[in-house]
């Protein structure tokens, strides 16, 4: 099952597993509560004539010495067909550079989709 909203939080929590604080523990419990309360929900794929490709992207600048975070959703019509959240491979010096790298990666990924 695809759960982008959960995977983003778990990805961020996983990076802090070595030096987790009470805030991280509370966030992990909140994610688990969300999973329990929504366990009967799922994705419903609908037939649609709209085949327009829409791509939504977002980046987070990691700061000095840290890698930027790239997130993207790809929809075909109203259907989510691909999503990801990952750290970039290189350390960047600005938000603009993070966005430029993300745009290049997404253009490359889209051409192969």
C-alpha positions in Angstrom: 0.0 0.0 0.0 1.3 3.5 -0.8 1.3 5.9 2.2 3.4 8.9 1.2 2.4 10.9 4.3 3.6 8.1 6.6 6.8 7.3 4.7 8.0 10.9 4.8 7.7 11.0 8.6 9.3 7.5 9.0 12.2 8.5 6.7 12.9 11.6 8.8 12.5 9.7 12.1 14.9 7.0 10.8 17.6 9.5 10.3 17.4 10.4 14.0 17.2 6.9 15.4 20.7 7.1 16.8 20.1 10.2 18.9 16.3 10.2 19.3 14.6 12.5 21.7 11.3 12.5 23.5 9.9 14.6 20.6 10.9 11.9 18.1 9.3 9.2 20.3 6.1 11.2 20.4 6.1 11.6 16.7 6.6 7.9 16.1 3.7 7.1 18.4 1.5 9.6 16.5 2.4 7.9 13.2 1.5 4.5 14.7 -1.9 6.0 16.0 -2.5 7.3 12.5 -1.8 3.9 11.0 -4.2 2.1 13.4 -7.0 4.6 12.9 -6.8 4.4 9.1 -6.1 0.7 8.6 -9.4 0.1 6.8 -8.6 2.8 4.2 -7.0 2.1 0.9 -6.5 3.4 -2.6 -9.2 3.3 -5.1 -8.2 3.4 -8.8 -10.9 4.9 -11.0 -11.2 4.8 -14.7 -10.6 8.2 -16.2 -10.3 9.7 -19.7 -8.0 12.4 -18.3 -4.5 11.3 -19.0 -2.7 14.6 -18.3 0.5 14.1 -16.5 0.9 16.3 -13.4 4.1 16.5 -11.3 4.2 18.2 -8.0 7.6 18.7 -6.3 9.0 20.1 -3.1 12.5 20.5 -1.7 13.9 21.2 1.7 17.3 22.8 2.0 19.5 20.8 4.4 21.7 23.7 5.6 25.5 23.9 5.6 27.1 20.4 5.2 23.7 18.7 4.8 22.0 17.2 1.7 18.7 18.6 0.5 15.5 16.6 0.7 13.6 16.1 -2.6 9.9 15.1 -2.6 7.7 14.5 -5.7 4.3 13.2 -6.7 3.4 12.2 -10.2 -0.3 11.9 -11.1 -1.8 10.6 -14.3 -5.2 12.4 -14.4 -6.4 12.2 -10.8 -4.5 9.0 -10.0 -1.3 9.0 -8.0 1.1 6.8 -10.0 4.5 7.6 -8.4 5.9 9.3 -5.4 9.1 9.5 -3.6 11.0 11.4 -0.8 14.8 11.1 -0.7 18.0 12.9 0.1 19.9 14.3 -2.8 23.3 12.7 -3.6 25.3 15.9 -3.2 25.7 18.6 -0.6 24.4 22.0 -1.9 25.1 25.6 -1.0 21.7 27.1 -1.5 18.0 26.5 -1.9 18.3 27.5 -5.5 20.9 24.8 -6.1 18.7 22.2 -4.4 15.8 23.2 -6.6 17.9 23.0 -9.8 19.2 19.5 -8.9 15.6 18.4 -8.1 14.3 19.8 -11.4 17.0 18.0 -13.4 16.4 14.7 -11.5 12.6 14.9 -12.1 13.0 15.8 -15.8 15.2 12.7 -16.2 12.8 10.5 -14.2 9.8 11.8 -16.2 11.4 11.0 -19.5 11.8 7.4 -18.4 8.3 7.1 -17.0 
